[in-house]
Amino acid sequence: MTTPNEMRLLPWTGSEDKPCYLSTDDRGGYMSRLADNIEAIQLDTATELLEEAAEAFDDQDVDLSELRRLGDDLTDSLRDVLRVAASRGYLLPVREPHRI
């Protein structure tokens, strides 16, 4: 079994928006695969929202309410992407940073 510092940060939150973690050595298990699939969906959604934002910002006639909705969606998506990055970062081996 994994130690507490090796638990995987899951791509969703629990009650009171607290982080959820998975403690398992089985990266092919049901919960690991579910988390992988949800992360993929979250990253795809972020890509789609980025494209939508680029189009909206190029449109001089875009509706203000549409921009607000897009801003809310982008905020939610950025939160998800940061959680994915943090989770995947935990899975990387710890190395010394390269000096430039």
C-alpha atoms as one frame of an Amber mdcrd trajectory, in Angstrom:
protein
   0.000   0.000   0.000   1.148   3.546  -0.608   2.352   5.838   2.128   0.370
   9.040   2.852   2.817  11.180   0.856   2.308   8.907  -2.168  -1.467   9.185
  -2.321  -2.924  10.395  -5.602  -4.814  13.665  -5.652  -8.082  12.918  -7.422
  -9.571  15.239 -10.066 -12.632  16.022  -7.968 -13.267  17.426  -4.521 -15.251
  16.140  -1.610 -17.559  17.835   0.830 -16.771  21.463   1.583 -14.589  21.479
  -1.558 -11.850  19.513   0.232  -9.363  17.498  -1.864  -9.873  13.756  -2.312
  -7.017  11.282  -2.412  -6.634   7.706  -3.586  -4.411   5.309  -1.694  -3.526
   2.328  -3.865  -0.579   0.663  -5.543  -2.785  -0.462  -8.447  -2.551   2.205
 -11.179  -4.794   0.002 -13.330  -7.541  -0.297 -10.733 -11.074   0.983 -11.219
 -10.621   4.249  -9.272  -7.277   4.992 -10.932  -8.790   4.463 -14.383 -11.820
   6.578 -13.443  -9.546   9.390 -12.279  -7.488   9.115 -15.500 -10.647   9.341
 -17.611 -12.000  12.326 -15.708  -8.633  14.096 -15.999  -8.693  13.503 -19.771
 -12.192  14.979 -19.980 -11.134  17.986 -17.910  -8.111  18.621 -20.148 -10.233
  18.266 -23.303 -12.756  20.715 -21.870  -9.960  23.203 -21.143  -8.759  22.912
 -24.750 -12.264  23.546 -26.078 -12.758  26.527 -23.772  -9.427  28.002 -24.838
 -10.501  27.805 -28.480 -13.891  29.326 -27.598 -12.171  32.152 -25.701  -9.858
  32.916 -28.620 -12.866  33.193 -30.940 -14.851  35.301 -28.466 -12.012  37.757
 -27.939 -11.649  38.164 -31.701 -15.382  38.940 -32.032 -16.005  42.672 -31.569
 -19.763  42.035 -31.214 -19.570  39.364 -28.507 -22.273  39.688 -25.848 -21.095
  40.725 -22.376 -23.153  37.995 -20.703 -21.473  35.435 -22.991 -18.051  36.724
 -21.917 -19.054  36.446 -18.254 -20.189  32.853 -18.751 -16.982  32.098 -20.608
 -14.947  33.669 -17.798 -16.753  31.527 -15.226 -16.200  28.392 -17.325 -12.524
  29.236 -17.831 -12.085  29.785 -14.081 -13.636  26.409 -13.291 -11.569  24.729
 -15.989  -8.321  26.327 -14.811  -9.042  25.040 -11.300  -9.500  21.527 -12.734
  -6.337  21.732 -14.848  -4.294  22.914 -11.870  -5.597  19.965  -9.853  -4.613
  17.595 -12.684  -1.159  19.180 -12.851  -0.730  18.866  -9.096  -1.891  15.250
  -9.161   0.405  14.309 -12.003   3.230  16.231 -10.393   2.898  14.032  -7.322
   3.400  11.002  -9.553   6.703  12.295 -10.946   9.931  11.178  -9.339  11.510
  13.846  -7.178  14.661  15.228  -8.790  16.938  18.141  -8.222  16.074  21.106
 -10.456  18.414  21.704 -13.383  20.602  24.741 -13.044  20.682  27.135 -15.943
